[in-house]
């Protein structure tokens, strides 16, 4: 488990291996999401770069028989 320290300016440093794994670059925007007692940082990607990221996903939906 990684830990970071909050600076007096309320800043944190994302560890190098996490930045490299997620390909986070300086100046990149992050969305901050609050879930109860935790904070999540989600990189904001441009729609153009998201094209095709779901390629190969199974889109079939199993539906229940209609009730009469």
N, CA, C and O atoms as CSV, one atom per row, in Angstrom:
chain,resi,resn,atom,element,x,y,z
A,1,UNK,N,N,0.845,-1.177,0.000
A,1,UNK,CA,C,0.000,0.000,0.000
A,1,UNK,C,C,0.892,1.242,0.000
A,1,UNK,O,O,1.839,1.341,0.781
A,2,UNK,N,N,0.582,2.165,-0.867
A,2,UNK,CA,C,1.353,3.394,-0.959
A,2,UNK,C,C,0.774,4.425,0.007
A,2,UNK,O,O,-0.436,4.467,0.233
A,3,UNK,N,N,1.645,5.251,0.569
A,3,UNK,CA,C,1.181,6.360,1.402
A,3,UNK,C,C,1.831,7.642,0.899
A,3,UNK,O,O,2.947,7.627,0.379
A,4,UNK,N,N,1.125,8.735,1.060
A,4,UNK,CA,C,1.650,10.053,0.707
A,4,UNK,C,C,1.387,10.985,1.879
A,4,UNK,O,O,0.540,10.704,2.727
A,5,UNK,N,N,2.107,12.086,1.924
A,5,UNK,CA,C,1.956,13.073,2.984
A,5,UNK,C,C,1.341,14.330,2.397
A,5,UNK,O,O,1.733,14.782,1.321
A,6,UNK,N,N,0.377,14.889,3.109
A,6,UNK,CA,C,-0.256,16.131,2.683
A,6,UNK,C,C,0.623,17.289,3.159
A,6,UNK,O,O,0.952,17.377,4.342
A,7,UNK,N,N,1.001,18.174,2.235
A,7,UNK,CA,C,1.855,19.311,2.567
A,7,UNK,C,C,1.033,20.396,3.264
A,7,UNK,O,O,-0.195,20.315,3.289
A,8,UNK,N,N,1.691,21.405,3.827
A,8,UNK,CA,C,0.953,22.520,4.438
A,8,UNK,C,C,0.032,23.242,3.451
A,8,UNK,O,O,-0.922,23.904,3.858
A,9,UNK,N,N,0.323,23.110,2.150
A,9,UNK,CA,C,-0.557,23.705,1.127
A,9,UNK,C,C,-1.598,22.707,0.647
A,9,UNK,O,O,-2.250,22.948,-0.369
A,10,UNK,N,N,-1.775,21.582,1.355
A,10,UNK,CA,C,-2.733,20.525,1.024
A,10,UNK,C,C,-2.417,19.858,-0.312
A,10,UNK,O,O,-3.328,19.473,-1.046
A,11,UNK,N,N,-1.141,19.721,-0.626
A,11,UNK,CA,C,-0.715,19.062,-1.849
A,11,UNK,C,C,-0.161,17.681,-1.525
A,11,UNK,O,O,0.365,17.447,-0.437
A,12,UNK,N,N,-0.290,16.762,-2.498
A,12,UNK,CA,C,0.297,15.429,-2.366
A,12,UNK,C,C,1.075,15.121,-3.641
A,12,UNK,O,O,0.802,15.694,-4.696
A,13,UNK,N,N,2.041,14.216,-3.539
A,13,UNK,CA,C,2.818,13.776,-4.697
A,13,UNK,C,C,2.383,12.360,-5.022
A,13,UNK,O,O,2.398,11.482,-4.160
A,14,UNK,N,N,1.997,12.142,-6.273
A,14,UNK,CA,C,1.615,10.800,-6.725
A,14,UNK,C,C,2.904,10.014,-6.949
A,14,UNK,O,O,3.777,10.463,-7.691
A,15,UNK,N,N,3.034,8.846,-6.317
A,15,UNK,CA,C,4.272,8.075,-6.462
A,15,UNK,C,C,4.605,7.766,-7.926
A,15,UNK,O,O,3.713,7.587,-8.756
A,16,UNK,N,N,5.897,7.708,-8.222
A,16,UNK,CA,C,6.391,7.535,-9.589
A,16,UNK,C,C,5.804,6.304,-10.281
A,16,UNK,O,O,5.355,6.395,-11.424
A,17,UNK,N,N,5.801,5.153,-9.599
A,17,UNK,CA,C,5.310,3.938,-10.258
A,17,UNK,C,C,3.829,4.050,-10.616
A,17,UNK,O,O,3.394,3.488,-11.621
A,18,UNK,N,N,3.059,4.762,-9.812
A,18,UNK,CA,C,1.636,4.969,-10.120
A,18,UNK,C,C,1.500,5.912,-11.311
A,18,UNK,O,O,0.695,5.669,-12.210
A,19,UNK,N,N,2.291,6.994,-11.318
A,19,UNK,CA,C,2.255,7.937,-12.455
A,19,UNK,C,C,2.620,7.234,-13.751
A,19,UNK,O,O,1.978,7.443,-14.780
A,20,UNK,N,N,3.647,6.404,-13.701
A,20,UNK,CA,C,4.082,5.706,-14.911
A,20,UNK,C,C,3.054,4.679,-15.364
A,20,UNK,O,O,2.807,4.535,-16.562
A,21,UNK,N,N,2.450,3.963,-14.414
A,21,UNK,CA,C,1.451,2.951,-14.750
A,21,UNK,C,C,0.226,3.586,-15.415
A,21,UNK,O,O,-0.340,3.017,-16.349
A,22,UNK,N,N,-0.182,4.770,-14.932
A,22,UNK,CA,C,-1.357,5.453,-15.476
A,22,UNK,C,C,-0.999,6.475,-16.544
A,22,UNK,O,O,-1.881,7.135,-17.093
A,23,UNK,N,N,0.295,6.612,-16.843
A,23,UNK,CA,C,0.784,7.550,-17.856
A,23,UNK,C,C,0.318,8.983,-17.567
A,23,UNK,O,O,-0.151,9.684,-18.464
A,24,UNK,N,N,0.453,9.406,-16.308
A,24,UNK,CA,C,0.068,10.758,-15.891
A,24,UNK,C,C,1.235,11.694,-16.159
A,24,UNK,O,O,2.371,11.419,-15.772
A,25,UNK,N,N,0.939,12.807,-16.830
A,25,UNK,CA,C,1.957,13.794,-17.193
A,25,UNK,C,C,1.735,15.089,-16.409
A,25,UNK,O,O,0.617,15.347,-15.962
A,26,UNK,N,N,2.780,15.910,-16.231
A,26,UNK,CA,C,2.628,17.191,-15.542
A,26,UNK,C,C,1.595,18.080,-16.248
A,26,UNK,O,O,1.579,18.167,-17.476
A,27,UNK,N,N,0.747,18.730,-15.472
A,27,UNK,CA,C,-0.261,19.622,-16.030
A,27,UNK,C,C,-1.565,18.924,-16.389
A,27,UNK,O,O,-2.541,19.581,-16.750
A,28,UNK,N,N,-1.591,17.600,-16.293
A,28,UNK,CA,C,-2.797,16.849,-16.633
A,28,UNK,C,C,-3.876,17.080,-15.571
A,28,UNK,O,O,-3.573,17.175,-14.382
A,29,UNK,N,N,-5.122,17.167,-16.005
A,29,UNK,CA,C,-6.247,17.389,-15.105
A,29,UNK,C,C,-6.647,16.081,-14.429
A,29,UNK,O,O,-6.585,15.010,-15.033
A,30,UNK,N,N,-7.059,16.186,-13.160
A,30,UNK,CA,C,-7.540,15.042,-12.400
A,30,UNK,C,C,-8.909,15.396,-11.825
A,30,UNK,O,O,-9.126,16.510,-11.348
A,31,UNK,N,N,-9.816,14.446,-11.877
A,31,UNK,CA,C,-11.122,14.628,-11.267
A,31,UNK,C,C,-11.031,14.099,-9.836
A,31,UNK,O,O,-10.527,12.998,-9.613
A,32,UNK,N,N,-11.516,14.880,-8.865
A,32,UNK,CA,C,-11.467,14.482,-7.465
A,32,UNK,C,C,-12.858,14.013,-7.063
A,32,UNK,O,O,-13.835,14.754,-7.174
A,33,UNK,N,N,-12.932,12.762,-6.590
A,33,UNK,CA,C,-14.215,12.180,-6.212
A,33,UNK,C,C,-14.145,11.796,-4.739
A,33,UNK,O,O,-13.198,11.139,-4.305
A,34,UNK,N,N,-15.150,12.208,-3.975
A,34,UNK,CA,C,-15.231,11.911,-2.552
A,34,UNK,C,C,-16.236,10.786,-2.335
A,34,UNK,O,O,-17.417,10.931,-2.652
A,35,UNK,N,N,-15.764,9.665,-1.795
A,35,UNK,CA,C,-16.613,8.527,-1.464
A,35,UNK,C,C,-16.530,8.284,0.040
A,35,UNK,O,O,-15.653,7.556,0.505
A,36,UNK,N,N,-17.429,8.885,0.792
A,36,UNK,CA,C,-17.433,8.683,2.243
A,36,UNK,C,C,-16.125,9.108,2.871
A,36,UNK,O,O,-15.840,10.303,2.962
A,37,UNK,N,N,-15.323,8.146,3.308
A,37,UNK,CA,C,-14.061,8.441,3.996
A,37,UNK,C,C,-12.840,8.362,3.091
A,37,UNK,O,O,-11.714,8.315,3.586
A,38,UNK,N,N,-13.033,8.346,1.787
A,38,UNK,CA,C,-11.868,8.245,0.907
A,38,UNK,C,C,-11.978,9.238,-0.246
A,38,UNK,O,O,-13.057,9.743,-0.556
A,39,UNK,N,N,-10.841,9.502,-0.866
A,39,UNK,CA,C,-10.745,10.411,-2.016
A,39,UNK,C,C,-10.173,9.608,-3.173
A,39,UNK,O,O,-9.217,8.851,-3.001
A,40,UNK,N,N,-10.762,9.776,-4.357
A,40,UNK,CA,C,-10.232,9.135,-5.561
A,40,UNK,C,C,-9.849,10.211,-6.561
A,40,UNK,O,O,-10.589,11.174,-6.765
A,41,UNK,N,N,-8.696,10.043,-7.182
A,41,UNK,CA,C,-8.231,10.932,-8.243
A,41,UNK,C,C,-8.323,10.166,-9.548
A,41,UNK,O,O,-7.702,9.115,-9.706
A,42,UNK,N,N,-9.102,10.696,-10.486
A,42,UNK,CA,C,-9.310,10.031,-11.765
A,42,UNK,C,C,-8.781,10.942,-12.871
A,42,UNK,O,O,-9.237,12.077,-13.007
A,43,UNK,N,N,-7.814,10.450,-13.669
A,43,UNK,CA,C,-7.304,11.286,-14.767
A,43,UNK,C,C,-8.415,11.614,-15.756
A,43,UNK,O,O,-9.174,10.735,-16.164
A,44,UNK,N,N,-8.506,12.879,-16.136
A,44,UNK,CA,C,-9.483,13.317,-17.135
A,44,UNK,C,C,-8.826,13.180,-18.497
A,44,UNK,O,O,-7.811,13.820,-18.773
A,45,UNK,N,N,-9.401,12.351,-19.340
A,45,UNK,CA,C,-8.849,12.117,-20.675
A,45,UNK,C,C,-9.730,12.795,-21.717
A,45,UNK,O,O,-10.943,12.903,-21.540
A,46,UNK,N,N,-9.115,13.249,-22.801
A,46,UNK,CA,C,-9.869,13.830,-23.903
A,46,UNK,C,C,-10.642,12.728,-24.611
A,46,UNK,O,O,-10.160,11.600,-24.720
A,47,UNK,N,N,-11.835,13.046,-25.091
A,47,UNK,CA,C,-12.670,12.061,-25.773
A,47,UNK,C,C,-11.942,11.435,-26.961
A,47,UNK,O,O,-12.124,10.254,-27.258
A,48,UNK,N,N,-11.128,12.226,-27.627
A,48,UNK,CA,C,-10.405,11.727,-28.797
A,48,UNK,C,C,-9.491,10.555,-28.420
A,48,UNK,O,O,-9.345,9.606,-29.191
A,49,UNK,N,N,-8.879,10.624,-27.236
A,49,UNK,CA,C,-7.981,9.554,-26.810
A,49,UNK,C,C,-8.742,8.330,-26.301
A,49,UNK,O,O,-8.164,7.249,-26.189
A,50,UNK,N,N,-10.023,8.484,-25.994
A,50,UNK,CA,C,-10.822,7.373,-25.465
A,50,UNK,C,C,-11.373,6.486,-26.582
A,50,UNK,O,O,-11.872,5.394,-26.312
A,51,UNK,N,N,-11.288,6.938,-27.814
A,51,UNK,CA,C,-11.839,6.190,-28.932
A,51,UNK,C,C,-11.249,4.779,-29.000
A,51,UNK,O,O,-10.032,4.603,-29.061
A,52,UNK,N,N,-12.128,3.786,-28.989
A,52,UNK,CA,C,-11.719,2.403,-29.141
A,52,UNK,C,C,-11.272,1.710,-27.866
A,52,UNK,O,O,-10.845,0.557,-27.924
A,53,UNK,N,N,-11.353,2.382,-26.698
A,53,UNK,CA,C,-10.846,1.739,-25.490
A,53,UNK,C,C,-11.729,0.591,-25.007
A,53,UNK,O,O,-11.297,-0.203,-24.171
A,54,UNK,N,N,-12.956,0.487,-25.519
A,54,UNK,CA,C,-13.842,-0.620,-25.164
A,54,UNK,C,C,-13.880,-1.691,-26.257
A,54,UNK,O,O,-14.754,-2.558,-26.248
A,55,UNK,N,N,-12.954,-1.631,-27.175
A,55,UNK,CA,C,-12.929,-2.579,-28.276
A,55,UNK,C,C,-12.860,-4.010,-27.750
A,55,UNK,O,O,-12.034,-4.332,-26.896
A,56,UNK,N,N,-13.736,-4.856,-28.271
A,56,UNK,CA,C,-13.751,-6.252,-27.866
A,56,UNK,C,C,-14.642,-6.563,-26.679
A,56,UNK,O,O,-14.759,-7.723,-26.283
A,57,UNK,N,N,-15.282,-5.534,-26.097
A,57,UNK,CA,C,-16.153,-5.771,-24.945
A,57,UNK,C,C,-17.418,-6.504,-25.400
A,57,UNK,O,O,-17.930,-6.243,-26.488
A,58,UNK,N,N,-17.914,-7.409,-24.577
A,58,UNK,CA,C,-19.134,-8.165,-24.880
A,58,UNK,C,C,-20.349,-7.266,-24.636
A,58,UNK,O,O,-20.610,-6.871,-23.500
A,59,UNK,N,N,-21.080,-6.948,-25.684
A,59,UNK,CA,C,-22.222,-6.039,-25.563
A,59,UNK,C,C,-23.560,-6.760,-25.508
A,59,UNK,O,O,-24.608,-6.115,-25.518
A,60,UNK,N,N,-23.542,-8.083,-25.449
A,60,UNK,CA,C,-24.808,-8.815,-25.358
A,60,UNK,C,C,-25.385,-8.639,-23.959
A,60,UNK,O,O,-24.669,-8.641,-22.958
A,61,UNK,N,N,-26.696,-8.489,-23.929
A,61,UNK,CA,C,-27.400,-8.303,-22.664
A,61,UNK,C,C,-28.385,-9.435,-22.486
A,61,UNK,O,O,-29.244,-9.658,-23.339
A,62,UNK,N,N,-28.266,-10.146,-21.388
A,62,UNK,CA,C,-29.215,-11.225,-21.105
A,62,UNK,C,C,-30.421,-10.595,-20.433
A,62,UNK,O,O,-30.315,-9.982,-19.371
A,63,UNK,N,N,-31.557,-10.758,-21.067
A,63,UNK,CA,C,-32.781,-10.143,-20.538
A,63,UNK,C,C,-33.695,-11.210,-19.955
A,63,UNK,O,O,-33.713,-12.358,-20.401
A,64,UNK,N,N,-34.457,-10.793,-18.937
A,64,UNK,CA,C,-35.450,-11.691,-18.360
A,64,UNK,C,C,-36.621,-11.814,-19.317
A,64,UNK,O,O,-36.900,-10.894,-20.085
A,65,UNK,N,N,-37.314,-12.961,-19.272
A,65,UNK,CA,C,-38.505,-13.110,-20.105
A,65,UNK,C,C,-39.540,-12.105,-19.631
A,65,UNK,O,O,-39.689,-11.849,-18.436
A,66,UNK,N,N,-40.243,-11.549,-20.588
A,66,UNK,CA,C,-41.270,-10.555,-20.229
A,66,UNK,C,C,-42.358,-11.205,-19.388
A,66,UNK,O,O,-42.778,-12.336,-19.630
A,67,UNK,N,N,-42.789,-10.457,-18.406
A,67,UNK,CA,C,-43.863,-10.953,-17.550
A,67,UNK,C,C,-45.203,-10.632,-18.191
A,67,UNK,O,O,-45.378,-9.553,-18.759
A,68,UNK,N,N,-46.140,-11.550,-18.105
A,68,UNK,CA,C,-47.457,-11.338,-18.709
A,68,UNK,C,C,-48.451,-10.998,-17.643
A,68,UNK,O,O,-49.625,-10.781,-17.941
